[in-house]
């Protein structure tokens, strides 16, 4: 399917690796000018080289910024006053028992996972509504609807993203702007691979993933880790005109591990 994103400018936060990088790649493959962002110059340059290796004609812009704080967001808004597509992908997590989750840990996850998207959407969504077209996508998680006991603070931020996304969608009536959230399940990224190795030390990666899915996510219908490219394709579709009737929705891309018909 040709998603025809030519002429569109997309900002994907936290796109120097993992799911964010694959979202950036998918958008670039469909013709969008993609702003690849990360906290260090080296990581951003490496990500751009990675995308260009397969898409030599991709229109990519490097952005070194820490969107996990107000200063970084303000710097970005000053450099890039308008975008057509905003993908709030930036997020952090950690597995910590609830009784060991400090106030500082809660505040840090809230600042990065919630306020980064709030600050950017507060600015960019106004421009989209004024122009009458645009896309905002929040990358949430299956933990937003099926909270993980070992990550109460992370799960809480992911649930909150769903409420924010729906609230912002209500502001888009009468326009061609949409705001949606995507809920990935366990996805094979470098940080997740490290997390799985910490859970099952000494096991080969493939065996550790199998154990994690069978013991920690047994409800999964696909029974495997998701490839980040699969999430990238879904987000690119949501950002296209083909998805113009999808607004205010939570797109469950979690492999069927959430047992709910809604």
Secondary structure as GFF3:
##gff-version 3
##sequence-region A 1 262
A	DSSP	beta_strand	9	12	.	.	.	ID=ss1
A	DSSP	alpha_helix	18	29	.	.	.	ID=ss2
A	DSSP	beta_strand	33	38	.	.	.	ID=ss3
A	DSSP	alpha_helix	41	54	.	.	.	ID=ss4
A	DSSP	beta_strand	60	64	.	.	.	ID=ss5
A	DSSP	alpha_helix	70	79	.	.	.	ID=ss6
A	DSSP	beta_strand	85	88	.	.	.	ID=ss7
A	DSSP	three_ten_helix	98	100	.	.	.	ID=ss8
A	DSSP	alpha_helix	103	109	.	.	.	ID=ss9
A	DSSP	pi_helix	110	115	.	.	.	ID=ss10
A	DSSP	alpha_helix	116	131	.	.	.	ID=ss11
A	DSSP	beta_strand	133	139	.	.	.	ID=ss12
A	DSSP	three_ten_helix	142	144	.	.	.	ID=ss13
A	DSSP	three_ten_helix	149	151	.	.	.	ID=ss14
A	DSSP	alpha_helix	152	169	.	.	.	ID=ss15
A	DSSP	three_ten_helix	170	172	.	.	.	ID=ss16
A	DSSP	beta_strand	176	184	.	.	.	ID=ss17
A	DSSP	beta_strand	187	188	.	.	.	ID=ss18
A	DSSP	alpha_helix	190	199	.	.	.	ID=ss19
A	DSSP	alpha_helix	205	216	.	.	.	ID=ss20
A	DSSP	beta_strand	226	227	.	.	.	ID=ss21
A	DSSP	alpha_helix	228	238	.	.	.	ID=ss22
A	DSSP	three_ten_helix	241	243	.	.	.	ID=ss23
A	DSSP	beta_strand	250	253	.	.	.	ID=ss24
###
